[in-house]
Amino acid sequence: MGEIMVSVELINFDLAAIDLLLMSWTGFEHRYSLALADYGDVVADLAQRTRSILVERSLDPKWCEYLAVDTSARVAVGSCGYTGPPSADGVVEIACRTFPSFEGQGYATSMAECLMDFAVRSGAKRVIAHTKAKASSSTRILAKLGFVLRKEVNGGEERKQWQWEREEGRST
């Protein structure tokens, strides 16, 4: 059986979007024509943490967090983003999280593709990602998208992680 193709729209968590969400979930849903479904609390928590990061680090919102929305169903399916802007040598790190009821449906792949596309259009030369140091759906997605496992790193709290990398100019 072939892979189901899904499409996501990424809504940037800039301060205006965050403030609207924290003031009124309904207002946020109406403004962006979407449903938070069972994940309103999760999205609100993510928005609050993102707000703190944006303010503390004076970070450009486009290099932070996004809410992923299924373009057909108009429902929030996960979140994704960057750990910050590209470094001086053009390296940017991506991360994706699919909400539990939407896992295994291709949303993480679609999110990662959107992030990589934006990063490359913005001048990134290499895109990296970290996973747990074991085979998983995340490692399969990265490999499918042309990432190569580069090394094992210490992920803090004595957890080992794998660092994946994709140099731009390579095809998927």
HELIX and SHEET records of a PDB file:
HELIX    1   1 LEU A   15  MET A   23  1                                   9    
HELIX    2   2 TRP A   25  TYR A   32  1                                   8    
HELIX    3   3 ALA A   37  TYR A   39  5                                   3    
HELIX    4   4 GLY A   40  ARG A   57  1                                  18    
HELIX    5   5 PRO A   61  TRP A   63  5                                   3    
HELIX    6   6 PRO A  100  PHE A  102  5                                   3    
HELIX    7   7 TYR A  107  ARG A  121  1                                  15    
HELIX    8   8 SER A  137  LYS A  144  1                                   8    
SHEET    1   A 7 VAL A   8  ASN A  12  0                                        
SHEET    2   A 7 GLU A  65  ASP A  70 -1                                        
SHEET    3   A 7 ALA A  76  TYR A  82 -1                                        
SHEET    4   A 7 VAL A  91  THR A  98 -1                                        
SHEET    5   A 7 ARG A 126  LYS A 132  1                                        
SHEET    6   A 7 LYS A 160  GLU A 167 -1                                        
SHEET    7   A 7 VAL A 148  ASN A 154 -1                                        
END                                                                             
